[in-house]
Amino acid sequence: MNAYERITAPADLPQWFTLTQTKPLLRQGANALDAAPGTDPSHDPGVTLETATPGEIKSRGTGLTIRAGVAASPFGHCLIGETPRGICHLSFFDERDREDAIAGMVAGWPLAGVEWDNAQAARIAGEVFHPAPCPSSPWKLFVRGTPFQLRVWRTLLRVPPGALVSYGKLAAASGNPNASRATGRAVGANPVAFLIPCHRVIRETGIPGHYRWGSVRKHAILAWESARHSTPTVPE
């Protein structure tokens, strides 16, 4: 049974995160964002973000081929889309929502061709969720977004596994200290789940809050990462 399957109902959620538990993790995330980018190799997420040009966005995917597939993950089914420029889509879904998940991927590049390859998706999922100790190269992502969204997503990449960040801190670190709500919307628009770690953003109260792919799944991911990456801390 995986982490997602062990957390199956809203009533199970409070036991996972309290302010006492999340406060040191928020401090770790804040420290990472306060440091100059690239100064701490231990916080290198192994992800490079390539952005679509205005012309590519305007073309809506004309001439682009997305190699897509469905694979298993520790958090249920995932849909992965990859282009020659990098992964353009990763989302989680429950079986009843399969068609909606596919429609969400296609909506980003409606004129692109789609080639289905579940075996390739399974290979990518295995490497994403169970990476080698020393990956040979970073993951390449290819995304479309507004300049505001891209700043938020690039800032998210600086939050290390096992750490958390508040919406307010993320907004400030992205250069938008008075735009917490807009930052939250940018977090929710993330097209590549897990690799762009929008699950690491929580409320300052310690409540994990909303997640595009379900609050139960967010709790499962945070518990899974915490077990693997957090160092023991003494509650304050």
ChimeraX commands (.cxc) that place a marker at each C-alpha (Angstrom):
marker #1 position 0.00,0.00,0.00 radius 0.5
marker #1 position 1.43,3.38,-0.98 radius 0.5
marker #1 position 1.35,6.71,0.88 radius 0.5
marker #1 position -1.65,7.96,-1.09 radius 0.5
marker #1 position -3.69,4.84,-0.37 radius 0.5
marker #1 position -2.98,5.12,3.36 radius 0.5
marker #1 position -4.58,8.58,3.51 radius 0.5
marker #1 position -8.06,8.12,2.14 radius 0.5
marker #1 position -10.45,10.46,3.91 radius 0.5
marker #1 position -10.48,14.10,5.09 radius 0.5
marker #1 position -10.87,12.86,8.66 radius 0.5
marker #1 position -7.39,11.33,8.41 radius 0.5
marker #1 position -5.66,14.57,7.50 radius 0.5
marker #1 position -5.14,16.53,10.76 radius 0.5
marker #1 position -2.88,13.86,12.26 radius 0.5
marker #1 position -0.24,14.53,9.61 radius 0.5
marker #1 position 0.47,18.24,10.03 radius 0.5
marker #1 position 0.29,20.61,12.95 radius 0.5
marker #1 position 1.95,23.99,13.30 radius 0.5
marker #1 position 4.52,22.42,15.63 radius 0.5
marker #1 position 5.46,19.97,12.90 radius 0.5
marker #1 position 5.43,22.40,10.01 radius 0.5
marker #1 position 7.14,25.39,11.65 radius 0.5
marker #1 position 10.71,24.03,11.30 radius 0.5
marker #1 position 9.94,22.90,7.75 radius 0.5
marker #1 position 8.70,26.39,6.88 radius 0.5
marker #1 position 11.90,27.81,8.35 radius 0.5
marker #1 position 13.97,25.48,6.14 radius 0.5
marker #1 position 12.05,26.63,3.07 radius 0.5
marker #1 position 12.43,30.30,4.02 radius 0.5
marker #1 position 16.16,29.87,4.53 radius 0.5
marker #1 position 16.48,28.27,1.10 radius 0.5
marker #1 position 14.64,31.15,-0.56 radius 0.5
marker #1 position 16.66,33.76,1.33 radius 0.5
marker #1 position 19.91,32.27,0.02 radius 0.5
marker #1 position 21.18,33.43,-3.35 radius 0.5
marker #1 position 20.06,31.01,-6.09 radius 0.5
marker #1 position 22.61,28.31,-6.77 radius 0.5
marker #1 position 24.71,28.91,-3.65 radius 0.5
marker #1 position 23.72,25.66,-1.93 radius 0.5
marker #1 position 24.19,22.55,-4.08 radius 0.5
marker #1 position 22.14,20.46,-1.62 radius 0.5
marker #1 position 19.10,22.47,-2.69 radius 0.5
marker #1 position 19.61,21.82,-6.40 radius 0.5
marker #1 position 16.32,20.19,-7.49 radius 0.5
marker #1 position 17.84,18.73,-10.63 radius 0.5
marker #1 position 15.32,20.53,-12.85 radius 0.5
marker #1 position 15.87,22.99,-15.67 radius 0.5
marker #1 position 12.95,25.07,-16.88 radius 0.5
marker #1 position 12.72,26.06,-20.53 radius 0.5
marker #1 position 9.91,28.39,-21.46 radius 0.5
marker #1 position 7.90,28.66,-24.64 radius 0.5
marker #1 position 8.42,31.79,-26.70 radius 0.5
marker #1 position 5.52,34.15,-27.43 radius 0.5
marker #1 position 5.49,32.77,-30.97 radius 0.5
marker #1 position 5.28,29.20,-29.73 radius 0.5
marker #1 position 2.46,30.11,-27.39 radius 0.5
marker #1 position 0.61,31.87,-30.18 radius 0.5
marker #1 position 1.00,28.83,-32.45 radius 0.5
marker #1 position -0.90,26.76,-29.83 radius 0.5
marker #1 position 1.31,23.75,-30.50 radius 0.5
marker #1 position 1.34,23.74,-34.29 radius 0.5
marker #1 position 4.12,21.38,-35.39 radius 0.5
marker #1 position 4.71,20.14,-31.84 radius 0.5
marker #1 position 4.43,16.45,-30.94 radius 0.5
marker #1 position 3.65,15.41,-27.37 radius 0.5
marker #1 position 4.61,11.87,-26.40 radius 0.5
marker #1 position 2.09,11.09,-23.69 radius 0.5
marker #1 position 1.22,8.19,-21.45 radius 0.5
marker #1 position -0.40,7.08,-18.23 radius 0.5
marker #1 position 1.68,5.51,-15.47 radius 0.5
marker #1 position 1.42,4.45,-11.84 radius 0.5
marker #1 position 2.93,6.62,-9.11 radius 0.5
marker #1 position 3.02,6.49,-5.31 radius 0.5
marker #1 position 0.09,8.95,-5.45 radius 0.5
marker #1 position -2.21,7.24,-7.92 radius 0.5
marker #1 position -2.35,7.45,-11.68 radius 0.5
marker #1 position -0.30,10.13,-13.39 radius 0.5
marker #1 position -0.43,11.52,-16.91 radius 0.5
marker #1 position 2.91,12.54,-18.40 radius 0.5
marker #1 position 3.48,14.51,-21.59 radius 0.5
marker #1 position 6.95,14.95,-23.09 radius 0.5
marker #1 position 8.16,17.02,-26.05 radius 0.5
marker #1 position 11.61,17.09,-27.68 radius 0.5
marker #1 position 12.24,20.17,-25.51 radius 0.5
marker #1 position 11.33,18.47,-22.25 radius 0.5
marker #1 position 8.40,17.36,-20.08 radius 0.5
marker #1 position 5.45,19.68,-20.66 radius 0.5
marker #1 position 2.86,18.02,-18.46 radius 0.5
marker #1 position 2.58,15.89,-15.34 radius 0.5
marker #1 position -0.70,15.56,-13.50 radius 0.5
marker #1 position -2.34,13.15,-11.09 radius 0.5
marker #1 position -5.85,11.78,-11.53 radius 0.5
marker #1 position -8.31,9.23,-10.26 radius 0.5
marker #1 position -9.62,6.69,-12.76 radius 0.5
marker #1 position -13.01,8.38,-13.10 radius 0.5
marker #1 position -11.23,11.60,-14.11 radius 0.5
marker #1 position -9.01,10.11,-16.82 radius 0.5
marker #1 position -10.65,11.95,-19.72 radius 0.5
marker #1 position -10.58,15.26,-17.85 radius 0.5
marker #1 position -6.87,14.78,-17.20 radius 0.5
marker #1 position -6.19,14.20,-20.88 radius 0.5
marker #1 position -8.29,17.23,-21.82 radius 0.5
marker #1 position -6.28,19.34,-19.38 radius 0.5
marker #1 position -3.02,18.32,-21.00 radius 0.5
marker #1 position -4.28,18.94,-24.52 radius 0.5
marker #1 position -5.73,22.34,-23.57 radius 0.5
marker #1 position -2.22,23.71,-23.10 radius 0.5
marker #1 position -1.22,22.82,-26.67 radius 0.5
marker #1 position -4.49,22.26,-28.56 radius 0.5
marker #1 position -2.93,22.04,-32.05 radius 0.5
marker #1 position -0.11,19.68,-31.08 radius 0.5
marker #1 position -0.01,16.06,-32.18 radius 0.5
marker #1 position -0.21,13.43,-29.43 radius 0.5
marker #1 position 1.53,10.06,-29.62 radius 0.5
marker #1 position 0.62,7.60,-26.86 radius 0.5
marker #1 position 3.39,5.61,-25.19 radius 0.5
marker #1 position 2.53,4.26,-21.75 radius 0.5
marker #1 position 5.83,2.40,-21.51 radius 0.5
marker #1 position 7.78,5.63,-21.87 radius 0.5
marker #1 position 5.55,7.31,-19.29 radius 0.5
marker #1 position 6.18,4.43,-16.87 radius 0.5
marker #1 position 9.93,4.80,-17.35 radius 0.5
marker #1 position 9.77,8.54,-16.64 radius 0.5
marker #1 position 7.52,8.02,-13.60 radius 0.5
marker #1 position 9.95,5.47,-12.18 radius 0.5
marker #1 position 12.84,7.90,-12.49 radius 0.5
marker #1 position 10.84,10.87,-11.15 radius 0.5
marker #1 position 9.45,9.19,-8.05 radius 0.5
marker #1 position 12.34,6.80,-7.36 radius 0.5
marker #1 position 15.42,8.68,-8.62 radius 0.5
marker #1 position 18.93,7.30,-8.65 radius 0.5
marker #1 position 21.19,8.60,-5.84 radius 0.5
marker #1 position 23.23,10.59,-8.35 radius 0.5
marker #1 position 21.11,11.40,-11.42 radius 0.5
marker #1 position 23.20,11.81,-14.55 radius 0.5
marker #1 position 21.36,14.90,-15.75 radius 0.5
marker #1 position 18.60,17.26,-14.58 radius 0.5
marker #1 position 15.03,16.94,-15.72 radius 0.5
marker #1 position 14.23,19.28,-18.59 radius 0.5
marker #1 position 10.80,20.90,-18.47 radius 0.5
marker #1 position 9.17,22.82,-21.31 radius 0.5
marker #1 position 6.33,25.05,-20.12 radius 0.5
marker #1 position 4.19,27.94,-21.24 radius 0.5
marker #1 position 3.20,30.64,-18.80 radius 0.5
marker #1 position 3.03,34.34,-18.11 radius 0.5
marker #1 position 6.17,36.11,-16.85 radius 0.5
marker #1 position 4.53,36.27,-13.41 radius 0.5
marker #1 position 3.80,32.53,-13.36 radius 0.5
marker #1 position 7.30,31.69,-14.55 radius 0.5
marker #1 position 8.87,33.72,-11.73 radius 0.5
marker #1 position 6.77,31.83,-9.20 radius 0.5
marker #1 position 7.60,28.44,-10.70 radius 0.5
marker #1 position 11.32,29.19,-10.84 radius 0.5
marker #1 position 11.21,30.26,-7.20 radius 0.5
marker #1 position 9.43,27.03,-6.27 radius 0.5
marker #1 position 12.34,25.06,-7.71 radius 0.5
marker #1 position 14.52,26.51,-4.95 radius 0.5
marker #1 position 12.44,24.93,-2.16 radius 0.5
marker #1 position 14.22,21.66,-1.30 radius 0.5
marker #1 position 12.46,18.33,-0.70 radius 0.5
marker #1 position 11.25,18.01,2.86 radius 0.5
marker #1 position 10.95,21.78,3.31 radius 0.5
marker #1 position 7.84,23.96,3.05 radius 0.5
marker #1 position 7.13,27.56,2.15 radius 0.5
marker #1 position 4.17,29.84,2.84 radius 0.5
marker #1 position 2.30,31.64,0.09 radius 0.5
marker #1 position 3.46,34.96,1.50 radius 0.5
marker #1 position 7.12,33.95,1.59 radius 0.5
marker #1 position 6.89,32.54,-1.93 radius 0.5
marker #1 position 5.33,35.79,-3.16 radius 0.5
marker #1 position 8.09,37.86,-1.56 radius 0.5
marker #1 position 10.87,35.63,-2.87 radius 0.5
marker #1 position 9.35,35.86,-6.36 radius 0.5
marker #1 position 9.54,39.65,-6.20 radius 0.5
marker #1 position 5.82,40.13,-5.53 radius 0.5
marker #1 position 5.48,40.69,-1.75 radius 0.5
marker #1 position 1.98,42.15,-2.04 radius 0.5
marker #1 position 0.63,39.51,-4.41 radius 0.5
marker #1 position 0.03,36.44,-2.26 radius 0.5
marker #1 position -3.30,35.65,-3.90 radius 0.5
marker #1 position -1.95,36.02,-7.42 radius 0.5
marker #1 position 1.01,33.88,-6.38 radius 0.5
marker #1 position -1.44,31.25,-5.15 radius 0.5
marker #1 position -3.16,31.27,-8.54 radius 0.5
marker #1 position 0.21,30.83,-10.26 radius 0.5
marker #1 position 0.94,27.88,-7.99 radius 0.5
marker #1 position -2.42,26.37,-8.96 radius 0.5
marker #1 position -1.65,26.79,-12.67 radius 0.5
marker #1 position 1.52,24.69,-12.49 radius 0.5
marker #1 position 1.46,22.26,-15.46 radius 0.5
marker #1 position 4.15,19.87,-14.18 radius 0.5
marker #1 position 3.20,18.43,-10.82 radius 0.5
marker #1 position 5.85,17.23,-8.39 radius 0.5
marker #1 position 8.85,18.32,-10.48 radius 0.5
marker #1 position 7.72,21.93,-10.04 radius 0.5
marker #1 position 6.93,21.36,-6.36 radius 0.5
marker #1 position 3.72,23.32,-5.82 radius 0.5
marker #1 position 2.81,20.75,-3.13 radius 0.5
marker #1 position 5.43,22.35,-0.85 radius 0.5
marker #1 position 3.43,25.57,-0.50 radius 0.5
marker #1 position 1.18,25.75,2.56 radius 0.5
marker #1 position -0.56,28.39,4.63 radius 0.5
marker #1 position 1.38,30.15,7.37 radius 0.5
marker #1 position -1.01,28.58,9.89 radius 0.5
marker #1 position 0.49,25.18,9.04 radius 0.5
marker #1 position -2.58,24.01,7.13 radius 0.5
marker #1 position -1.56,22.46,3.79 radius 0.5
marker #1 position -4.50,24.10,2.03 radius 0.5
marker #1 position -5.69,23.67,-1.55 radius 0.5
marker #1 position -4.02,21.45,-4.12 radius 0.5
marker #1 position -4.96,21.22,-7.78 radius 0.5
marker #1 position -4.93,17.43,-7.65 radius 0.5
marker #1 position -6.72,17.02,-4.32 radius 0.5
marker #1 position -5.95,17.85,-0.69 radius 0.5
marker #1 position -5.66,14.18,0.28 radius 0.5
marker #1 position -3.02,13.66,-2.38 radius 0.5
marker #1 position -1.14,16.77,-1.19 radius 0.5
marker #1 position -1.00,15.39,2.34 radius 0.5
marker #1 position 0.27,12.08,1.00 radius 0.5
marker #1 position 3.04,13.72,-1.01 radius 0.5
marker #1 position 4.13,15.91,1.91 radius 0.5
marker #1 position 4.17,12.94,4.30 radius 0.5
marker #1 position 6.13,10.87,1.76 radius 0.5
marker #1 position 8.71,13.61,1.21 radius 0.5
marker #1 position 8.98,14.40,4.89 radius 0.5
marker #1 position 9.76,10.77,5.70 radius 0.5
marker #1 position 12.53,10.70,3.09 radius 0.5
marker #1 position 14.16,14.10,3.38 radius 0.5
marker #1 position 13.46,15.84,6.70 radius 0.5
marker #1 position 16.06,15.82,9.45 radius 0.5
marker #1 position 14.90,15.39,13.06 radius 0.5
marker #1 position 14.00,18.68,14.71 radius 0.5
marker #1 position 13.24,19.74,18.27 radius 0.5
marker #1 position 9.82,21.47,18.52 radius 0.5
marker #1 position 9.98,25.07,19.70 radius 0.5
marker link #1:1,2 radius 0.2
marker link #1:2,3 radius 0.2
marker link #1:3,4 radius 0.2
marker link #1:4,5 radius 0.2
marker link #1:5,6 radius 0.2
marker link #1:6,7 radius 0.2
marker link #1:7,8 radius 0.2
marker link #1:8,9 radius 0.2
marker link #1:9,10 radius 0.2
marker link #1:10,11 radius 0.2
marker link #1:11,12 radius 0.2
marker link #1:12,13 radius 0.2
marker link #1:13,14 radius 0.2
marker link #1:14,15 radius 0.2
marker link #1:15,16 radius 0.2
marker link #1:16,17 radius 0.2
marker link #1:17,18 radius 0.2
marker link #1:18,19 radius 0.2
marker link #1:19,20 radius 0.2
marker link #1:20,21 radius 0.2
marker link #1:21,22 radius 0.2
marker link #1:22,23 radius 0.2
marker link #1:23,24 radius 0.2
marker link #1:24,25 radius 0.2
marker link #1:25,26 radius 0.2
marker link #1:26,27 radius 0.2
marker link #1:27,28 radius 0.2
marker link #1:28,29 radius 0.2
marker link #1:29,30 radius 0.2
marker link #1:30,31 radius 0.2
marker link #1:31,32 radius 0.2
marker link #1:32,33 radius 0.2
marker link #1:33,34 radius 0.2
marker link #1:34,35 radius 0.2
marker link #1:35,36 radius 0.2
marker link #1:36,37 radius 0.2
marker link #1:37,38 radius 0.2
marker link #1:38,39 radius 0.2
marker link #1:39,40 radius 0.2
marker link #1:40,41 radius 0.2
marker link #1:41,42 radius 0.2
marker link #1:42,43 radius 0.2
marker link #1:43,44 radius 0.2
marker link #1:44,45 radius 0.2
marker link #1:45,46 radius 0.2
marker link #1:46,47 radius 0.2
marker link #1:47,48 radius 0.2
marker link #1:48,49 radius 0.2
marker link #1:49,50 radius 0.2
marker link #1:50,51 radius 0.2
marker link #1:51,52 radius 0.2
marker link #1:52,53 radius 0.2
marker link #1:53,54 radius 0.2
marker link #1:54,55 radius 0.2
marker link #1:55,56 radius 0.2
marker link #1:56,57 radius 0.2
marker link #1:57,58 radius 0.2
marker link #1:58,59 radius 0.2
marker link #1:59,60 radius 0.2
marker link #1:60,61 radius 0.2
marker link #1:61,62 radius 0.2
marker link #1:62,63 radius 0.2
marker link #1:63,64 radius 0.2
marker link #1:64,65 radius 0.2
marker link #1:65,66 radius 0.2
marker link #1:66,67 radius 0.2
marker link #1:67,68 radius 0.2
marker link #1:68,69 radius 0.2
marker link #1:69,70 radius 0.2
marker link #1:70,71 radius 0.2
marker link #1:71,72 radius 0.2
marker link #1:72,73 radius 0.2
marker link #1:73,74 radius 0.2
marker link #1:74,75 radius 0.2
marker link #1:75,76 radius 0.2
marker link #1:76,77 radius 0.2
marker link #1:77,78 radius 0.2
marker link #1:78,79 radius 0.2
marker link #1:79,80 radius 0.2
marker link #1:80,81 radius 0.2
marker link #1:81,82 radius 0.2
marker link #1:82,83 radius 0.2
marker link #1:83,84 radius 0.2
marker link #1:84,85 radius 0.2
marker link #1:85,86 radius 0.2
marker link #1:86,87 radius 0.2
marker link #1:87,88 radius 0.2
marker link #1:88,89 radius 0.2
marker link #1:89,90 radius 0.2
marker link #1:90,91 radius 0.2
marker link #1:91,92 radius 0.2
marker link #1:92,93 radius 0.2
marker link #1:93,94 radius 0.2
marker link #1:94,95 radius 0.2
marker link #1:95,96 radius 0.2
marker link #1:96,97 radius 0.2
marker link #1:97,98 radius 0.2
marker link #1:98,99 radius 0.2
marker link #1:99,100 radius 0.2
marker link #1:100,101 radius 0.2
marker link #1:101,102 radius 0.2
marker link #1:102,103 radius 0.2
marker link #1:103,104 radius 0.2
marker link #1:104,105 radius 0.2
marker link #1:105,106 radius 0.2
marker link #1:106,107 radius 0.2
marker link #1:107,108 radius 0.2
marker link #1:108,109 radius 0.2
marker link #1:109,110 radius 0.2
marker link #1:110,111 radius 0.2
marker link #1:111,112 radius 0.2
marker link #1:112,113 radius 0.2
marker link #1:113,114 radius 0.2
marker link #1:114,115 radius 0.2
marker link #1:115,116 radius 0.2
marker link #1:116,117 radius 0.2
marker link #1:117,118 radius 0.2
marker link #1:118,119 radius 0.2
marker link #1:119,120 radius 0.2
marker link #1:120,121 radius 0.2
marker link #1:121,122 radius 0.2
marker link #1:122,123 radius 0.2
marker link #1:123,124 radius 0.2
marker link #1:124,125 radius 0.2
marker link #1:125,126 radius 0.2
marker link #1:126,127 radius 0.2
marker link #1:127,128 radius 0.2
marker link #1:128,129 radius 0.2
marker link #1:129,130 radius 0.2
marker link #1:130,131 radius 0.2
marker link #1:131,132 radius 0.2
marker link #1:132,133 radius 0.2
marker link #1:133,134 radius 0.2
marker link #1:134,135 radius 0.2
marker link #1:135,136 radius 0.2
marker link #1:136,137 radius 0.2
marker link #1:137,138 radius 0.2
marker link #1:138,139 radius 0.2
marker link #1:139,140 radius 0.2
marker link #1:140,141 radius 0.2
marker link #1:141,142 radius 0.2
marker link #1:142,143 radius 0.2
marker link #1:143,144 radius 0.2
marker link #1:144,145 radius 0.2
marker link #1:145,146 radius 0.2
marker link #1:146,147 radius 0.2
marker link #1:147,148 radius 0.2
marker link #1:148,149 radius 0.2
marker link #1:149,150 radius 0.2
marker link #1:150,151 radius 0.2
marker link #1:151,152 radius 0.2
marker link #1:152,153 radius 0.2
marker link #1:153,154 radius 0.2
marker link #1:154,155 radius 0.2
marker link #1:155,156 radius 0.2
marker link #1:156,157 radius 0.2
marker link #1:157,158 radius 0.2
marker link #1:158,159 radius 0.2
marker link #1:159,160 radius 0.2
marker link #1:160,161 radius 0.2
marker link #1:161,162 radius 0.2
marker link #1:162,163 radius 0.2
marker link #1:163,164 radius 0.2
marker link #1:164,165 radius 0.2
marker link #1:165,166 radius 0.2
marker link #1:166,167 radius 0.2
marker link #1:167,168 radius 0.2
marker link #1:168,169 radius 0.2
marker link #1:169,170 radius 0.2
marker link #1:170,171 radius 0.2
marker link #1:171,172 radius 0.2
marker link #1:172,173 radius 0.2
marker link #1:173,174 radius 0.2
marker link #1:174,175 radius 0.2
marker link #1:175,176 radius 0.2
marker link #1:176,177 radius 0.2
marker link #1:177,178 radius 0.2
marker link #1:178,179 radius 0.2
marker link #1:179,180 radius 0.2
marker link #1:180,181 radius 0.2
marker link #1:181,182 radius 0.2
marker link #1:182,183 radius 0.2
marker link #1:183,184 radius 0.2
marker link #1:184,185 radius 0.2
marker link #1:185,186 radius 0.2
marker link #1:186,187 radius 0.2
marker link #1:187,188 radius 0.2
marker link #1:188,189 radius 0.2
marker link #1:189,190 radius 0.2
marker link #1:190,191 radius 0.2
marker link #1:191,192 radius 0.2
marker link #1:192,193 radius 0.2
marker link #1:193,194 radius 0.2
marker link #1:194,195 radius 0.2
marker link #1:195,196 radius 0.2
marker link #1:196,197 radius 0.2
marker link #1:197,198 radius 0.2
marker link #1:198,199 radius 0.2
marker link #1:199,200 radius 0.2
marker link #1:200,201 radius 0.2
marker link #1:201,202 radius 0.2
marker link #1:202,203 radius 0.2
marker link #1:203,204 radius 0.2
marker link #1:204,205 radius 0.2
marker link #1:205,206 radius 0.2
marker link #1:206,207 radius 0.2
marker link #1:207,208 radius 0.2
marker link #1:208,209 radius 0.2
marker link #1:209,210 radius 0.2
marker link #1:210,211 radius 0.2
marker link #1:211,212 radius 0.2
marker link #1:212,213 radius 0.2
marker link #1:213,214 radius 0.2
marker link #1:214,215 radius 0.2
marker link #1:215,216 radius 0.2
marker link #1:216,217 radius 0.2
marker link #1:217,218 radius 0.2
marker link #1:218,219 radius 0.2
marker link #1:219,220 radius 0.2
marker link #1:220,221 radius 0.2
marker link #1:221,222 radius 0.2
marker link #1:222,223 radius 0.2
marker link #1:223,224 radius 0.2
marker link #1:224,225 radius 0.2
marker link #1:225,226 radius 0.2
marker link #1:226,227 radius 0.2
marker link #1:227,228 radius 0.2
marker link #1:228,229 radius 0.2
marker link #1:229,230 radius 0.2
marker link #1:230,231 radius 0.2
marker link #1:231,232 radius 0.2
marker link #1:232,233 radius 0.2
marker link #1:233,234 radius 0.2
marker link #1:234,235 radius 0.2
marker link #1:235,236 radius 0.2
view
